[in-house]
Amino acid sequence: MTKTLSLLVAAIALGLSTGNSLAAVSAEQASALKNQLTPLGAEKAGNAAGSIPAWGGGLTKAPAGYQGPGSHHADPFAAEKPLFTISKANLAQYQANLTAGQIALINTYPDSFRMPVYPSHRSGAAPQWVYDNTFANATSAKLLDGGNGFSDAYGGTPFPLPQSGVEALWNHIARYRGTYLVRRSSEAGVQSNGNKSVVTSRDEALFNFYEPKGSYAGLNNTLFNYMAFNTAPARLAGGGVLVHETLDQVKEPRQAWAYSAGQRRVRRAPTVAYDTPVESVDGMRTVDDTDMFNGSPDRYSWKLLGKREVYIPYNNYRLGTPGVKYDQLLTPGHINPDYTRYELHRVWVVEGTLKPGMRHVYSKRVLFLDEDSWGAAVVDQYDGRGDLWRVSQAFLKNYYELPTVWTALDTYHDLQSRTYSVLGLDSEERGTVDFAQPSPGDGGFTPAAMRRKASR
């Protein structure tokens, strides 16, 4: 079960999921996407203080030194130095632009946790066809089944002008991350004393919603297909998982199959969702923590609280520097601040409160969504007593070969046990995510295909 869950959760990290039918915005409202707003719905203008610049199209070309698809990313901002560093010593000066979780991390690790703040670059960008689909989605996309799914949207942001919390949440879950990808990366769990366990896997994903010729969401209730095999350590090598992710997971739960290397058999795996603990990292996070939030939104009431200016992880290319050892990154308590980068950005704030009669270990979760990409950069999670318990951060960067903003790696902190886990480590690998491989189509993600690939 531990082997299967480790890979299954990695599948969810790549996933999408979506929220009685509501009317889309008017054509007049949507016209804002052509002028004062960016094509994905962010404010084009910078802030009054000048600390957040205007959006000028984002980062759409690779800098010098980039070796091509699948290679580690050259850092377009490598020459920059921090403007200042937020720490326990100056927390009071900057805490108005921090989340409760970030403040808690500084107070929990006052001698070591710090946030190097760099000049802000609005590098968020996407292909023109994603912009075109997003503009069409603004006047056509509809929430279904109380928010458990959406329809009449093609590959793009479904709700660029969100009218509710659940719409904004779906923008995060259904954000663009390419159409087909392969990668090799590692997941690690780090104990309070610094001891760590690392599991490496090779995975691939087909984002059906972003197939250029795909049908609109809600037509077939399929969002993506995913397959992965463990490659290390030796005791886990060869085990694999296959996932068919559904859109409305209340109506049709995600389907999964597991491959046993010892038995050379593919079997149906249990459905894993919501607050199932992730055993591969000793329960340091729940299944639906992965990718900052994934799966069905049905257990929470979601509110859109508006926007804030927050120091969030952004343009974090240094974390994937080739040759940087995981031992250098995975320090006790948190990842090494020498490799992190924070910038001031506007974020949408979405609050989920557990519905009466529903069960989950989190009574509340607050997501801070980058306005330029809709990716959640920080999530604060509260326990049943209402106390802040866990803090997640996505260290975002622009994959300029597409382009899109996605995470370099994700961290998940348990403030009570002082443990954390990391997903997406690849600095010890020969490369990073490769979006340029030819897609095998749905036929490459069947139990039979899984068996064939496992025997190679």
C-alpha positions in Angstrom: 0.0 0.0 0.0 2.9 2.4 0.8 4.4 1.9 -2.6 1.2 2.4 -4.4 0.2 5.5 -2.4 3.5 7.2 -3.0 3.1 7.1 -6.7 -0.7 7.7 -6.6 -0.1 10.9 -4.7 2.5 12.0 -7.3 -0.2 11.4 -9.9 -2.6 13.7 -8.0 0.2 16.3 -8.0 -0.2 16.6 -11.7 -4.0 16.4 -11.6 -7.0 18.5 -12.3 -10.4 18.3 -10.7 -13.4 20.9 -10.6 -17.7 23.3 -8.8 -25.9 23.5 -9.5 -25.2 25.3 -12.7 -24.3 29.1 -12.5 -24.4 31.6 -15.3 -21.2 32.7 -16.9 -20.2 36.4 -17.1 -21.5 38.7 -19.8 -19.6 39.5 -23.0 -19.2 43.1 -21.7 -17.5 41.8 -18.5 -15.3 39.4 -20.5 -14.1 42.3 -22.7 -11.9 43.3 -19.8 -9.6 40.4 -20.7 -8.7 42.3 -23.8 -7.6 45.6 -22.1 -7.2 46.3 -18.4 -6.8 42.6 -17.4 -4.4 40.0 -18.6 -5.7 37.2 -20.8 -6.0 35.0 -17.7 -7.8 37.6 -15.6 -5.0 39.3 -13.6 -4.7 43.1 -13.2 -2.3 44.4 -15.9 -1.3 47.4 -13.9 1.3 47.4 -11.2 0.6 48.5 -7.6 0.7 52.1 -6.4 4.0 51.7 -4.6 5.7 50.4 -7.7 6.9 47.3 -5.9 4.7 45.1 -8.2 5.3 46.0 -11.8 2.8 46.0 -14.6 2.3 42.8 -16.6 4.0 43.1 -20.0 3.4 39.7 -21.5 5.4 37.6 -19.2 8.4 35.4 -19.9 8.0 33.7 -23.3 11.5 33.0 -24.4 14.3 30.9 -23.0 17.4 32.8 -21.7 20.9 32.1 -22.9 22.3 28.9 -21.6 19.1 26.8 -21.8 19.9 23.5 -23.5 16.4 22.6 -24.7 13.4 20.4 -23.8 13.9 18.3 -20.7 17.1 20.0 -19.6 17.4 22.0 -16.4 16.3 25.6 -16.7 18.8 28.4 -17.0 17.9 31.2 -14.5 16.9 34.4 -16.3 17.4 36.3 -13.0 20.7 34.7 -11.8 22.5 38.0 -11.5 20.0 39.5 -9.1 20.6 39.9 -5.4 18.0 40.0 -2.6 16.5 43.4 -1.8 16.2 42.3 1.8 15.6 39.2 3.8 12.6 38.6 6.1 13.5 36.9 9.4 12.5 36.8 13.0 14.5 40.0 13.6 12.4 42.2 11.3 9.2 40.2 11.1 7.0 43.0 12.5 8.1 45.2 9.6 6.9 42.8 6.9 4.2 40.6 8.4 1.3 42.6 6.8 2.4 41.0 3.5 2.8 37.5 4.8 0.3 34.7 5.4 -0.4 33.3 8.9 1.5 30.2 7.9 4.6 32.0 6.8 4.6 34.0 10.0 4.3 30.7 11.9 7.2 29.2 10.0 9.4 32.1 11.0 8.3 31.8 14.7 8.7 28.1 14.7 12.3 28.2 13.3 13.5 31.7 14.5 17.1 30.9 14.1 17.1 29.5 10.6 13.9 30.2 8.6 14.2 33.3 6.4 12.7 34.6 3.2 15.1 36.3 0.7 13.0 38.9 -1.2 14.0 39.8 -4.7 12.7 42.2 -7.3 9.3 41.2 -8.5 9.0 39.9 -12.1 5.6 39.1 -13.5 6.9 36.3 -15.6 3.5 34.5 -15.9 2.6 33.6 -19.5 0.8 31.0 -21.5 0.4 30.1 -25.2 -2.0 32.2 -27.3 -4.4 29.2 -27.8 -4.8 29.0 -24.1 -5.6 32.7 -23.9 -8.1 32.3 -26.8 -9.8 29.4 -25.0 -9.8 31.3 -21.7 -11.6 34.3 -23.3 -14.3 31.9 -24.7 -14.6 30.1 -21.4 -15.4 33.4 -19.6 -18.8 33.5 -21.2 -19.5 29.8 -21.5 -18.1 27.9 -18.6 -20.6 26.8 -15.9 -20.3 25.1 -12.6 -22.2 21.8 -12.2 -23.5 19.6 -9.4 -23.0 22.1 -6.6 -19.4 22.9 -7.7 -18.2 19.3 -8.2 -17.6 19.8 -11.9 -17.8 22.3 -14.7 -18.9 22.2 -18.3 -18.7 24.2 -21.6 -15.0 25.0 -21.2 -12.1 24.1 -23.4 -8.4 24.0 -22.5 -7.8 27.2 -20.6 -8.6 28.9 -17.4 -12.3 28.1 -16.9 -13.3 31.1 -14.9 -10.9 34.0 -15.5 -13.4 36.4 -13.9 -14.3 34.3 -10.8 -17.6 35.0 -9.1 -17.2 32.6 -6.2 -14.5 30.8 -4.2 -15.1 27.5 -5.9 -14.6 29.0 -9.3 -11.3 30.5 -8.3 -10.4 27.1 -6.8 -11.1 25.4 -10.1 -8.8 27.9 -11.8 -6.0 26.5 -9.7 -6.9 22.9 -10.2 -7.4 23.2 -14.0 -4.5 25.5 -14.7 -2.4 24.9 -17.8 0.7 22.7 -17.4 1.3 21.5 -20.9 -0.5 18.6 -22.7 1.8 15.7 -22.3 4.9 15.4 -20.1 7.5 13.0 -18.8 9.8 13.5 -15.9 12.0 11.9 -13.3 12.0 13.4 -9.8 12.1 12.6 -6.1 9.9 13.0 -3.0 11.4 13.3 0.5 10.2 13.2 4.0 12.3 15.0 6.6 12.1 14.3 10.3 12.5 16.9 13.0 16.1 15.7 13.6 17.0 16.0 9.9 16.8 12.4 9.0 15.3 11.9 5.6 13.9 9.3 3.2 13.9 9.8 -0.6 11.9 8.0 -3.2 12.6 8.6 -6.9 10.1 7.8 -9.7 9.7 8.3 -13.5 6.3 9.5 -14.5 4.3 10.7 -17.4 0.9 12.5 -17.7 -1.6 13.4 -20.4 -3.7 16.4 -19.6 -6.8 15.5 -21.6 -8.4 18.9 -20.9 -5.5 20.6 -22.7 -5.6 18.4 -25.8 -5.7 20.9 -28.6 -8.5 18.9 -30.3 -10.1 17.9 -27.0 -13.8 18.3 -26.2 -15.1 20.6 -23.6 -14.9 19.8 -19.9 -17.9 17.9 -18.5 -18.6 16.0 -21.8 -16.7 12.8 -20.7 -15.7 13.5 -17.1 -12.0 12.8 -17.8 -9.3 15.3 -16.9 -6.0 13.5 -17.2 -4.2 10.2 -17.3 -1.0 9.4 -15.4 1.5 6.6 -15.0 4.6 6.2 -12.9 7.2 3.7 -11.8 9.5 3.9 -8.8 13.2 3.7 -9.7 14.8 4.1 -6.2 15.4 3.0 -3.5 16.0 -0.6 -4.6 13.4 -2.0 -2.2 10.7 0.0 -4.0 12.1 -0.1 -7.6 9.7 -1.4 -10.2 6.4 -0.7 -8.5 4.1 1.4 -10.5 0.7 3.1 -10.6 -1.8 4.1 -13.3 -4.4 6.8 -12.7 -7.5 7.9 -14.7 -8.5 11.2 -13.1 -12.1 12.2 -13.3 -13.6 15.7 -13.3 -16.6 15.1 -10.9 -15.1 12.8 -8.3 -18.3 12.6 -6.3 -20.1 11.2 -9.3 -17.2 9.0 -10.4 -14.1 8.6 -8.1 -10.6 8.6 -9.7 -9.6 5.1 -10.9 -6.2 3.6 -10.1 -4.2 0.5 -10.8 -1.0 -0.7 -9.2 1.8 -2.8 -10.7 3.7 -5.2 -8.5 7.2 -5.8 -9.8 7.5 -9.0 -7.7 4.3 -10.6 -9.0 4.4 -8.8 -12.4 0.7 -8.1 -12.1 -1.5 -5.1 -12.6 -4.3 -4.9 -10.0 -7.0 -2.3 -9.2 -5.7 0.0 -6.5 -7.9 1.5 -3.7 -9.3 4.9 -4.3 -7.3 7.4 -2.4 -8.7 10.9 -1.8 -9.4 13.7 0.7 -7.5 13.3 4.0 -6.0 9.9 3.6 -2.5 10.3 5.0 0.4 9.9 2.6 2.3 7.0 4.0 5.4 7.4 1.9 6.2 10.5 4.0 4.9 9.2 7.3 1.6 11.0 7.0 3.2 14.5 6.9 0.5 15.5 4.5 -2.9 14.4 3.2 -3.6 13.2 -0.3 -5.6 16.4 -1.1 -2.7 18.5 0.2 -0.7 17.5 -2.9 -0.5 20.1 -5.6 -1.5 22.5 -2.8 -5.1 21.2 -3.3 -6.6 18.5 -5.5 -9.7 16.4 -5.9 -13.3 17.1 -5.2 -14.1 20.5 -3.5 -17.4 19.1 -2.0 -16.5 18.9 1.7 -15.9 22.6 2.0 -17.8 25.8 1.6 -15.5 28.1 -0.4 -15.4 31.9 -0.1 -13.5 34.4 -2.3 -12.0 36.9 0.1 -10.5 39.2 -2.5 -6.9 40.1 -3.2 -3.8 40.8 -1.1 -0.2 41.6 -1.8 2.0 38.8 -0.4 5.6 37.7 -0.5 5.3 34.4 -2.3 7.9 31.9 -3.7 8.4 33.0 -7.4 11.0 32.4 -10.1 12.7 29.7 -8.1 15.2 28.4 -10.7 18.0 28.0 -8.2 16.2 25.0 -6.5 16.7 23.0 -9.7 20.4 23.9 -10.3 22.1 20.8 -11.7 24.4 19.1 -9.3 22.9 20.6 -6.1 22.6 17.7 -3.7 19.4 16.9 -1.9 21.4 16.9 1.3 22.2 20.6 0.6 18.5 21.4 0.1 16.9 19.3 2.8 18.0 21.0 6.0 16.3 20.3 9.4 13.0 22.1 9.7 12.8 23.5 6.2 14.6 23.6 2.8 17.8 25.7 2.7 16.8 29.4 2.4 20.0 30.0 0.4 18.3 28.4 -2.6 14.9 30.1 -2.3 13.5 33.3 -3.8 10.4 35.3 -2.8 8.8 38.2 -4.6 5.8 40.5 -3.8 2.8 39.6 -5.9 -0.9 40.0 -5.8 -2.8 36.9 -4.8 -6.5 35.8 -4.7 -7.4 34.6 -1.3 -9.8 31.6 -1.2 -11.0 30.2 2.2 -12.5 26.8 2.5 -14.5 25.9 5.7 -15.5 22.4 6.4 -19.3 21.9 5.9 -21.5 20.7 8.7 -21.6 16.9 8.7 -18.6 16.5 6.6 -15.4 14.9 7.8 -11.8 16.0 7.3 -8.8 16.6 9.5 -8.7 20.2 8.4 -11.5 22.5 9.6 -10.3 25.3 7.4 -7.8 25.8 4.6 -6.8 29.2 3.1 -5.3 29.3 -0.4 -3.3 32.1 -1.8 -3.5 32.0 -5.6 -1.0 33.8 -7.8 -3.1 36.2 -9.9 -0.9 35.7 -13.1 -1.1 31.9 -13.2 -3.9 30.8 -10.8 -1.4 28.4 -9.1 -1.6 28.3 -5.3 1.6 29.5 -3.9 0.9 29.2 -0.2 -1.8 27.3 1.7 -2.5 27.5 5.4 -4.4 24.6 7.0 -6.1 24.5 10.4 -6.9 21.6 12.6 -10.3 20.6 14.3 -9.7 23.1 17.1 -9.2 25.9 14.7 -5.4 26.1 15.3 -3.0 26.6 12.4 -1.4 23.2 11.8 0.2 22.8 8.4 1.6 25.2 5.8 2.3 24.3 2.2 4.4 26.4 -0.3 4.8 26.0 -4.1 8.1 27.4 -5.3 6.9 28.7 -8.6 8.9 29.3 -11.8 8.1 29.9 -15.5 8.6 26.9 -17.7 9.4 29.2 -20.6 9.6 26.4 -23.2 5.8 26.2 -23.1 5.4 28.8 -21.5 3.6 28.3 -18.2 4.1 29.0 -14.5 4.3 25.8 -12.4 6.2 24.7 -9.4 9.9 23.9 -9.1 9.1 21.9 -6.0 6.5 21.9 -3.2 7.0 21.8 0.5 4.5 20.7 3.2 5.2 21.6 6.8 3.7 20.2 9.9 4.1 22.9 12.6 3.2 20.5 15.5 5.6 17.7 14.7 8.2 20.0 13.1 8.5 17.7 10.1 8.1 18.4 6.4 8.0 16.8 3.0 9.1 17.9 -0.4 7.7 16.9 -3.8 9.4 17.5 -7.1 13.2 17.4 -6.3 15.2 17.0 -9.5 18.6 18.8 -9.1 20.3 15.4 -8.8 18.6 14.2 -12.0 20.0 14.6 -15.5 17.1 16.9 -16.4 13.7 18.2 -15.5 10.1 17.9 -16.9 10.1 17.3 -20.7 7.0 18.6 -22.5 8.3 17.8 -26.0 7.9 14.0 -26.2 5.2 12.7 -28.6 2.0 11.9 -26.8 0.9 8.2 -26.8 -2.7 9.3 -26.5 -5.2 7.6 -24.2 -4.0 4.2 -25.5 -0.7 4.7 -23.6 -2.5 4.8 -20.3 -4.2 1.5 -20.0 -3.5 -1.5 -17.7 -2.1 -3.4 -20.7 0.2 -0.5 -21.6 1.3 -0.3 -18.0 2.3 -4.0 -18.0 4.2 -3.6 -21.3 6.2 -0.6 -20.0 6.9 -2.3 -16.7 8.5 -5.3 -18.5 11.0 -3.2 -20.5 
